[in-house]
Amino acid sequence: MFSFITRTTAIGFLLGVAAGALGARYYRQHESEINARLRSLRSGGILGGASQEGAKEDAELTLEELESQKERLEDLIADIQSKKK
């Protein structure tokens, strides 16, 4: 019934489970450091985050800052639309 499960398959499965467990343990021990590095990569635009250096997290933006960004984006959209015509 399970003739496709060979010794090599079983060893590979066990090694995969062990590697996953070690990776999870390492992540838990270094979670804050890993998250800080990921945030810095996102803020640098490497992982699809904001391309502006020193960009604030969304939760830290004030209403005035959000309105300022909205106006800037609306101006950029209007400029692009006027160039297309």
C-alpha positions in Angstrom: 0.0 0.0 0.0 2.8 2.5 0.9 5.4 1.0 -1.3 6.4 4.5 -2.6 7.7 5.4 0.9 11.3 4.3 0.8 14.0 4.8 3.4 15.3 7.8 1.4 11.9 9.4 1.4 11.5 8.8 5.2 15.0 10.3 5.9 14.2 13.3 3.7 10.9 13.9 5.4 12.5 13.7 8.9 15.3 16.0 7.9 12.8 18.5 6.5 10.8 18.4 9.8 14.0 18.9 11.8 15.1 21.8 9.6 11.7 23.5 10.0 11.8 23.0 13.8 15.3 24.5 14.0 14.3 27.4 11.8 11.2 28.1 13.9 13.3 28.0 17.1 15.9 30.3 15.7 13.2 32.7 14.6 11.6 32.8 18.1 15.0 33.4 19.7 15.8 36.3 17.3 12.3 37.5 16.4 12.9 41.2 17.3 16.2 41.4 15.3 14.7 39.6 12.3 11.6 41.9 12.3 13.8 45.0 12.6 15.8 43.9 9.6 12.7 43.2 7.6 11.3 46.7 8.5 14.5 48.3 7.3 14.4 46.4 4.1 10.7 47.4 3.5 11.5 51.1 4.3 14.4 51.0 1.8 12.0 49.8 -0.9 13.7 46.4 -1.3 10.7 44.4 -0.1 8.0 46.5 -1.7 7.8 49.1 1.1 7.9 52.8 0.8 10.7 54.1 -1.2 11.3 57.2 0.9 14.1 57.0 3.3 13.0 57.3 6.9 9.3 56.7 6.0 7.0 56.5 9.1 4.8 53.6 9.8 1.2 54.1 8.7 0.0 54.1 12.3 2.4 56.9 13.3 1.2 59.4 10.6 -0.9 62.3 11.7 -4.0 63.5 9.9 -2.2 66.5 8.6 0.6 64.4 7.2 -1.9 62.0 5.5 -3.7 65.0 3.9 -0.4 66.4 2.7 0.5 63.1 1.1 -3.0 62.9 -0.4 -2.7 66.3 -2.0 0.8 65.5 -3.3 -0.5 62.3 -4.9 -3.5 64.1 -6.4 -1.1 66.7 -7.9 1.1 64.0 -9.4 -2.0 62.2 -10.9 -3.2 65.5 -12.4 0.2 66.2 -13.9 0.4 62.7 -15.5 -3.2 63.0 -16.8 -2.4 66.4 -18.3 0.7 65.0 -20.1 -1.3 62.2 -21.6 -3.8 64.6 -23.3 
